[in-house]
Amino acid sequence: MADCFRRPDPLSFEGNVADNWRIFEQEYDIFIAAAHHDKPAKTRAYILLNLAGPDAIERERSFVYAAEVRAPGVKVPAHATVVFDVLLIDVFNVKDDVQVEVLHVPQPCRRKSKKGDFIRYHYNGTFQDGTLFDSSYRRKSTYNTFVGLGHVIAGVDKALLGVCVGEKRHIIVPPHLAYGENGTSDLIPGSAVLIFDIHIIDFHNPKDSVDIHITHKPLQCNNTSTANDLVIYHYNCSLLDGTLLYSSIDLGRPAQATLGQAEVIEGLDQGLKDMCVGEKREVIVPPHFGHGQNEGSVVPADAVLIFELELLDLRKGVPQGFLFVWLEEIPDPLFSSMDLNQDGEVPLEEFTAFIRLQVSMSKGRLHPAMEVDVIIREMFTSQDQNADGRITEDELRLQTDKTIGHDEL
């Protein structure tokens, strides 16, 4: 019976007994043949094979025979020949580390992942025989996790360190750096070697700020954008892997926003400040300055965004909640200055002429994101206390005394 366990080819042994343990998962049929007897039995087992030398093989044969050949319901006759058909499923050493094969590194690689980064990646997970057990591609959603903090199995956690955005890796994880001897539920059997093919989509650190790169700046830049200004700009918005999400060019019109008034995501608001007309920028926005964990129809949750910006026009603004501000000292007396024909009352037409005059002389500024006539009518209405279509000196004073913060009139 002992001969049926011998390998036909010579073995080469290195190291001591402790260094050469292997765990094989074997599927085999046991055929027991004897005179007038032929009874097959099937079993599946994990067998410890010690490849330390010929003296250990005899002990090993006894172990395998005792543990596996005597399968339930099978009686082995004397002098029977036992034949094993073996399919090797897994092989590893208890001292194995995770094996990482780098398949592709995009150039340039601006940064590499480190402990504490938050990473998004796609993967296929297979056993050593090629059987697929899990895939983010099938779920049509990346796997998102922190790196180096033990949120995933140890082998994958280690293999995700030092990667670039867009990098692809082939990872072999031994069971002691995966799910160990027990496996997990019905998905991963005990002592299984796992293979992952991963593709890094993006990563960031929760401490990242908005990253601004100026790609073009006009020679003359005397007027720059700031809070409350209306900016008109073209943009492309993409993921770090180059996937285009939005483009003002595709929409056929430029975008516009009033800075500092939460009209766009915070990272874009920062990226649009201190720009000159004609300036171009690349702005990288981490998710905590973007859409965060909120998944939209186009933007994935926890996604890092890249904006390519070009400032087309800049209109200086007014503080939030105001329609008009004075850029110089307020005329004194104010009502007499507004009452152009000095008849003691100011109708809408006269009020409009007065405000337009102040703007044309750069003494005052209207809200840049609203139609001029709409702003002036709203200002007039707020001053016309009795709604009779005229502002009197008493009404103007009362409005000024109330100081409601809507506008300076």
VEXDREN-2710 file (C-alpha; in Angstrom, 1 decimal):
% VEXDREN-2710
k/r/px/py/pz
1/MET/0.0/0.0/0.0
2/ALA/2.9/2.3/0.7
3/ASP/3.9/2.5/-3.0
4/CYS/0.7/4.2/-4.0
5/PHE/1.8/7.4/-2.1
6/ARG/5.2/7.7/-3.7
7/ARG/5.9/10.4/-6.3
8/PRO/7.3/9.0/-9.6
9/ASP/9.8/11.9/-9.8
10/PRO/12.6/12.5/-7.3
11/LEU/12.0/15.2/-4.7
12/SER/14.3/18.1/-3.8
13/PHE/14.3/19.1/-0.2
14/GLU/15.6/22.3/1.3
15/GLY/15.4/23.7/4.9
16/ASN/14.1/21.9/8.0
17/VAL/10.8/20.2/8.7
18/ALA/9.2/23.4/10.0
19/ASP/10.0/25.3/6.8
20/ASN/8.4/22.9/4.3
21/TRP/4.8/22.4/5.3
22/ARG/2.3/22.8/2.6
23/ILE/-1.5/22.7/2.7
24/PHE/-3.2/21.1/-0.2
25/GLU/-6.9/21.1/-0.8
26/GLN/-7.5/17.8/-2.6
27/GLU/-10.6/16.5/-4.4
28/TYR/-10.2/12.8/-5.3
29/ASP/-12.1/9.6/-5.8
30/ILE/-11.0/6.6/-3.8
31/PHE/-11.4/3.3/-5.7
32/ILE/-10.9/0.2/-3.7
33/ALA/-10.5/-2.9/-5.8
34/ALA/-10.5/-6.5/-4.4
35/ALA/-11.7/-9.9/-5.6
36/HIS/-15.4/-9.7/-6.3
37/HIS/-15.4/-6.2/-4.9
38/ASP/-15.4/-2.7/-6.5
39/LYS/-16.8/0.2/-4.5
40/PRO/-16.0/3.9/-5.2
41/ALA/-16.2/6.6/-2.5
42/LYS/-15.6/10.3/-2.7
43/THR/-14.2/12.7/-0.2
44/ARG/-12.7/16.2/0.1
45/ALA/-10.1/17.1/2.6
46/TYR/-7.2/19.4/3.6
47/ILE/-4.0/17.3/3.9
48/LEU/-0.8/18.5/5.6
49/LEU/2.2/17.4/3.5
50/ASN/5.6/17.6/5.1
51/LEU/8.2/17.7/2.4
52/ALA/11.1/17.5/4.8
53/GLY/12.7/14.3/3.5
54/PRO/12.2/10.6/2.9
55/ASP/12.0/9.7/6.5
56/ALA/8.9/12.0/6.9
57/ILE/7.1/10.5/3.9
58/GLU/6.5/7.2/5.8
59/ARG/4.9/9.2/8.6
60/GLU/2.9/11.1/6.1
61/ARG/1.5/8.0/4.4
62/SER/0.2/6.8/7.7
63/PHE/-1.4/10.2/8.4
64/VAL/-3.1/10.3/5.0
65/TYR/-4.2/6.7/5.1
66/ALA/-5.6/7.0/8.6
67/ALA/-7.4/10.3/8.0
68/GLU/-8.7/9.9/4.5
69/VAL/-8.6/6.4/3.1
70/ARG/-10.8/5.1/5.8
71/ALA/-13.7/7.1/4.5
72/PRO/-17.2/6.6/6.1
73/GLY/-18.9/3.5/4.9
74/VAL/-15.8/2.1/3.2
75/LYS/-14.0/-1.0/4.5
76/VAL/-10.5/-1.5/3.1
77/PRO/-9.8/-5.2/2.5
78/ALA/-6.5/-6.7/3.3
79/HIS/-3.9/-6.3/0.5
80/ALA/-6.2/-3.9/-1.4
81/THR/-4.8/-1.5/-3.9
82/VAL/-5.9/2.1/-3.3
83/VAL/-5.9/4.5/-6.2
84/PHE/-6.1/8.3/-5.8
85/ASP/-7.2/10.7/-8.6
86/VAL/-6.0/14.0/-7.1
87/LEU/-6.8/17.6/-8.3
88/LEU/-4.5/20.1/-6.7
89/ILE/-6.5/23.2/-5.6
90/ASP/-4.2/25.3/-3.4
91/VAL/-0.5/25.4/-2.4
92/PHE/1.2/27.8/-0.1
93/ASN/3.7/28.0/2.7
94/VAL/2.8/29.3/6.2
95/LYS/5.7/31.8/5.9
96/ASP/4.5/33.1/2.5
97/ASP/3.9/36.9/2.2
98/VAL/1.5/38.5/-0.1
99/GLN/2.8/38.3/-3.7
100/VAL/2.3/41.5/-5.8
101/GLU/2.8/41.7/-9.6
102/VAL/2.6/45.2/-11.0
103/LEU/0.9/44.9/-14.4
104/HIS/0.6/48.6/-15.3
105/VAL/1.7/52.0/-13.9
106/PRO/0.4/55.1/-15.7
107/GLN/2.8/58.0/-16.2
108/PRO/3.1/60.4/-14.7
109/CYS/2.3/59.0/-11.2
110/ARG/1.7/62.2/-9.1
111/ARG/1.5/60.4/-5.8
112/LYS/1.4/57.0/-4.2
113/SER/-1.0/55.7/-1.7
114/LYS/0.0/55.6/2.0
115/LYS/-1.5/54.5/5.3
116/GLY/-4.7/56.4/6.1
117/ASP/-5.6/57.2/2.4
118/PHE/-9.1/56.4/1.2
119/ILE/-9.0/54.4/-2.0
120/ARG/-11.5/53.3/-4.6
121/TYR/-10.7/50.3/-6.8
122/HIS/-12.2/47.6/-9.0
123/TYR/-11.2/44.0/-8.6
124/ASN/-11.8/40.4/-9.6
125/GLY/-11.3/37.8/-6.9
126/THR/-10.5/34.2/-7.9
127/PHE/-9.2/31.0/-6.3
128/GLN/-6.0/29.4/-7.6
129/ASP/-8.0/27.2/-10.0
130/GLY/-9.4/30.3/-11.6
131/THR/-12.9/30.1/-10.1
132/LEU/-14.3/33.6/-9.7
133/PHE/-15.7/34.2/-6.2
134/ASP/-16.3/37.9/-6.2
135/SER/-16.1/40.9/-8.5
136/SER/-16.7/44.7/-8.1
137/TYR/-17.3/44.8/-11.8
138/ARG/-20.3/42.6/-11.5
139/ARG/-21.8/45.0/-8.9
140/LYS/-20.9/48.0/-11.2
141/SER/-19.5/49.7/-8.1
142/THR/-15.9/50.2/-6.9
143/TYR/-14.8/48.9/-3.5
144/ASN/-14.0/51.9/-1.2
145/THR/-11.9/51.6/1.9
146/PHE/-9.1/53.1/4.0
147/VAL/-5.6/51.8/3.3
148/GLY/-3.3/50.3/6.0
149/LEU/-5.9/50.5/8.8
150/GLY/-7.1/46.9/8.8
151/HIS/-10.4/47.5/7.2
152/VAL/-9.8/44.8/4.6
153/ILE/-7.9/41.4/4.8
154/ALA/-4.2/41.9/5.7
155/GLY/-2.9/40.8/2.3
156/VAL/-5.0/43.2/0.3
157/ASP/-4.4/46.0/2.9
158/LYS/-0.6/45.6/2.4
159/ALA/-0.9/45.3/-1.4
160/LEU/-2.8/48.6/-1.7
161/LEU/0.0/50.6/-0.2
162/GLY/2.3/52.5/-2.7
163/VAL/-0.1/52.3/-5.7
164/CYS/-0.7/55.1/-8.2
165/VAL/-4.0/56.2/-9.6
166/GLY/-4.8/54.0/-12.6
167/GLU/-2.3/51.3/-11.6
168/LYS/-3.2/47.6/-12.1
169/ARG/-1.8/44.8/-9.9
170/HIS/-2.1/41.0/-9.6
171/ILE/-2.1/39.9/-6.0
172/ILE/-1.7/36.4/-4.5
173/VAL/-2.8/36.3/-0.8
174/PRO/-2.1/33.2/1.3
175/PRO/-4.8/32.2/3.7
176/HIS/-3.0/33.4/6.9
177/LEU/-3.2/36.9/5.4
178/ALA/-6.8/36.4/4.2
179/TYR/-9.6/34.3/5.9
180/GLY/-7.4/31.7/7.6
181/GLU/-8.4/28.1/8.3
182/ASN/-12.1/28.9/8.8
183/GLY/-12.8/30.8/5.6
184/THR/-16.0/32.9/5.6
185/SER/-19.6/31.7/5.2
186/ASP/-20.1/29.8/2.0
187/LEU/-18.0/32.1/-0.1
188/ILE/-14.4/31.4/0.9
189/PRO/-13.4/27.9/2.0
190/GLY/-10.9/27.4/4.8
191/SER/-7.2/27.7/4.1
192/ALA/-7.9/29.1/0.6
193/VAL/-5.3/31.1/-1.4
194/LEU/-7.0/34.1/-2.9
195/ILE/-6.0/36.0/-6.1
196/PHE/-7.1/39.5/-6.8
197/ASP/-6.6/41.5/-10.0
198/ILE/-7.1/45.2/-9.0
199/HIS/-7.4/48.4/-10.8
200/ILE/-6.9/51.6/-8.8
201/ILE/-9.6/54.3/-9.7
202/ASP/-8.6/57.0/-7.3
203/PHE/-7.5/57.7/-3.7
204/HIS/-7.2/60.7/-1.4
205/ASN/-6.4/61.5/2.2
206/PRO/-9.1/63.1/4.4
207/LYS/-6.6/65.8/5.2
208/ASP/-6.2/66.8/1.5
209/SER/-6.9/70.3/0.5
210/VAL/-8.0/71.5/-3.0
211/ASP/-5.1/71.2/-5.3
212/ILE/-4.8/74.1/-7.8
213/HIS/-2.5/74.2/-10.8
214/ILE/-2.4/77.3/-13.1
215/THR/-1.9/76.1/-16.6
216/HIS/-2.1/79.6/-18.3
217/LYS/-2.1/83.1/-16.9
218/PRO/-2.4/86.4/-18.9
219/LEU/0.5/88.8/-18.9
220/GLN/-1.7/91.5/-17.4
221/CYS/-3.8/90.4/-14.4
222/ASN/-5.0/93.4/-12.5
223/ASN/-8.5/92.3/-11.5
224/THR/-9.0/88.9/-9.8
225/SER/-12.1/87.1/-8.7
226/THR/-13.1/87.1/-5.0
227/ALA/-16.1/86.3/-2.8
228/ASN/-19.5/87.6/-4.1
229/ASP/-18.1/88.2/-7.6
230/LEU/-20.0/86.7/-10.6
231/VAL/-17.7/84.5/-12.6
232/ILE/-18.5/83.2/-16.1
233/TYR/-16.3/80.2/-17.1
234/HIS/-15.9/77.1/-19.2
235/TYR/-15.1/73.8/-17.5
236/ASN/-14.6/70.1/-18.0
237/CYS/-15.2/67.8/-15.0
238/SER/-13.6/64.4/-14.9
239/LEU/-12.7/61.5/-12.6
240/LEU/-9.1/60.8/-12.0
241/ASP/-9.1/57.9/-14.5
242/GLY/-10.1/60.4/-17.2
243/THR/-13.8/59.7/-17.4
244/LEU/-15.5/62.9/-18.5
245/LEU/-18.6/63.6/-16.3
246/TYR/-19.7/67.2/-17.4
247/SER/-18.5/69.8/-19.8
248/SER/-19.8/73.3/-20.5
249/ILE/-18.6/72.9/-24.1
250/ASP/-21.0/70.0/-24.5
251/LEU/-23.8/72.0/-22.9
252/GLY/-23.1/74.7/-25.5
253/ARG/-22.9/77.6/-23.0
254/PRO/-20.5/78.7/-20.3
255/ALA/-21.3/78.2/-16.6
256/GLN/-21.7/81.1/-14.1
257/ALA/-21.7/81.3/-10.3
258/THR/-21.5/83.9/-7.6
259/LEU/-18.5/83.0/-5.5
260/GLY/-18.8/82.5/-1.8
261/GLN/-22.6/81.9/-1.8
262/ALA/-22.7/78.1/-2.0
263/GLU/-23.8/78.0/-5.6
264/VAL/-21.2/75.4/-6.5
265/ILE/-19.3/72.7/-4.5
266/GLU/-16.8/74.1/-2.1
267/GLY/-13.8/72.8/-4.0
268/LEU/-14.8/74.4/-7.3
269/ASP/-15.6/77.7/-5.4
270/GLN/-12.1/77.7/-4.1
271/GLY/-10.6/76.9/-7.5
272/LEU/-12.4/79.8/-9.1
273/LYS/-11.1/82.4/-6.7
274/ASP/-8.2/84.7/-7.4
275/MET/-8.5/84.1/-11.2
276/CYS/-7.9/86.6/-14.0
277/VAL/-10.1/86.8/-17.1
278/GLY/-8.4/84.4/-19.6
279/GLU/-6.7/82.4/-16.9
280/LYS/-6.8/78.6/-17.1
281/ARG/-6.5/76.1/-14.2
282/GLU/-6.6/72.4/-13.3
283/VAL/-8.3/71.9/-10.0
284/ILE/-8.3/68.6/-8.1
285/VAL/-11.2/68.4/-5.6
286/PRO/-11.2/65.6/-2.9
287/PRO/-14.6/64.3/-2.1
288/HIS/-14.8/66.2/1.3
289/PHE/-14.7/69.4/-0.8
290/GLY/-16.9/67.9/-3.5
291/HIS/-19.9/65.6/-3.3
292/GLY/-18.7/63.5/-0.4
293/GLN/-20.3/60.1/0.1
294/ASN/-23.4/61.2/-1.9
295/GLU/-23.7/59.3/-5.1
296/GLY/-25.4/61.1/-7.9
297/SER/-26.6/60.1/-11.3
298/VAL/-23.1/60.7/-12.7
299/VAL/-20.7/61.4/-9.9
300/PRO/-19.8/58.2/-7.9
301/ALA/-19.7/58.4/-4.1
302/ASP/-16.3/59.4/-2.6
303/ALA/-15.0/60.4/-6.0
304/VAL/-12.0/62.7/-6.5
305/LEU/-12.9/65.2/-9.3
306/ILE/-10.7/67.1/-11.7
307/PHE/-11.9/70.5/-13.2
308/GLU/-10.3/72.1/-16.2
309/LEU/-11.3/75.8/-15.9
310/GLU/-11.1/78.9/-18.1
311/LEU/-12.4/82.2/-16.7
312/LEU/-14.2/84.1/-19.5
313/ASP/-15.7/87.0/-17.7
314/LEU/-15.7/88.6/-14.2
315/ARG/-18.3/90.9/-12.7
316/LYS/-17.6/92.4/-9.3
317/GLY/-20.3/91.5/-6.8
318/VAL/-22.1/92.6/-3.7
319/PRO/-22.3/90.9/-0.3
320/GLN/-24.8/88.1/0.1
321/GLY/-28.3/89.5/0.9
322/PHE/-27.6/92.9/-0.8
323/LEU/-28.8/94.1/-4.2
324/PHE/-26.8/97.3/-4.3
325/VAL/-23.7/98.7/-2.5
326/TRP/-22.1/102.1/-2.4
327/LEU/-18.5/102.2/-3.6
328/GLU/-18.0/105.8/-2.3
329/GLU/-19.6/107.8/0.4
330/ILE/-23.4/107.9/0.3
331/PRO/-24.7/111.3/-1.1
332/ASP/-25.8/113.6/1.7
333/PRO/-28.6/114.5/1.8
334/LEU/-29.6/111.2/0.0
335/PHE/-33.2/112.0/-0.7
336/SER/-32.5/115.4/-2.4
337/SER/-29.9/113.6/-4.6
338/MET/-32.6/111.1/-5.6
339/ASP/-35.3/113.7/-6.2
340/LEU/-33.9/114.9/-9.5
341/ASN/-36.7/117.3/-10.2
342/GLN/-37.0/118.4/-6.6
343/ASP/-40.8/117.9/-6.4
344/GLY/-40.6/116.1/-3.0
345/GLU/-41.3/112.6/-4.3
346/VAL/-39.4/110.0/-6.3
347/PRO/-41.3/107.7/-8.7
348/LEU/-39.9/104.5/-10.2
349/GLU/-38.6/106.3/-13.3
350/GLU/-36.7/108.8/-11.3
351/PHE/-35.3/106.2/-8.9
352/THR/-34.1/104.1/-11.8
353/ALA/-32.3/107.1/-13.4
354/PHE/-30.6/107.9/-10.1
355/ILE/-29.4/104.3/-9.5
356/ARG/-28.2/103.9/-13.1
357/LEU/-26.3/107.2/-12.8
358/GLN/-24.5/106.0/-9.6
359/VAL/-23.5/102.7/-11.3
360/SER/-22.3/104.5/-14.5
361/MET/-20.1/106.8/-12.4
362/SER/-18.7/103.8/-10.4
363/LYS/-20.1/105.2/-7.2
364/GLY/-22.3/102.1/-6.7
365/ARG/-22.6/98.5/-7.8
366/LEU/-25.7/96.3/-8.5
367/HIS/-25.9/92.6/-7.9
368/PRO/-24.2/91.1/-11.0
369/ALA/-26.3/88.0/-11.3
370/MET/-29.6/89.7/-11.7
371/GLU/-31.3/91.8/-14.4
372/VAL/-30.8/95.5/-13.7
373/ASP/-34.4/96.4/-14.1
374/VAL/-35.5/93.6/-11.7
375/ILE/-33.0/94.7/-9.1
376/ILE/-34.0/98.4/-9.2
377/ARG/-37.7/97.5/-9.1
378/GLU/-37.2/95.3/-6.0
379/MET/-35.1/98.1/-4.4
380/PHE/-37.9/100.6/-5.1
381/THR/-40.6/98.4/-3.8
382/SER/-38.7/97.9/-0.5
383/GLN/-38.5/101.7/-0.1
384/ASP/-42.1/102.5/-1.2
385/GLN/-43.6/101.8/2.2
386/ASN/-47.3/102.6/1.4
387/ALA/-47.0/101.1/-2.1
388/ASP/-48.4/104.2/-3.8
389/GLY/-45.7/104.2/-6.5
390/ARG/-43.7/107.0/-5.0
391/ILE/-40.9/107.3/-2.4
392/THR/-41.1/110.3/0.0
393/GLU/-38.4/111.6/2.2
394/ASP/-40.2/110.2/5.3
395/GLU/-40.4/106.7/3.7
396/LEU/-36.7/106.7/2.8
397/ARG/-35.7/107.7/6.3
398/LEU/-37.9/105.1/7.9
399/GLN/-36.3/102.4/5.7
400/THR/-32.8/103.6/6.5
401/ASP/-33.6/103.6/10.2
402/LYS/-34.9/100.0/10.1
403/THR/-31.5/98.8/8.7
404/ILE/-32.8/95.4/7.6
405/GLY/-29.6/94.6/5.7
406/HIS/-31.4/94.0/2.3
407/ASP/-29.6/96.9/0.6
408/GLU/-28.0/100.2/1.5
409/LEU/-31.0/102.2/0.5
END
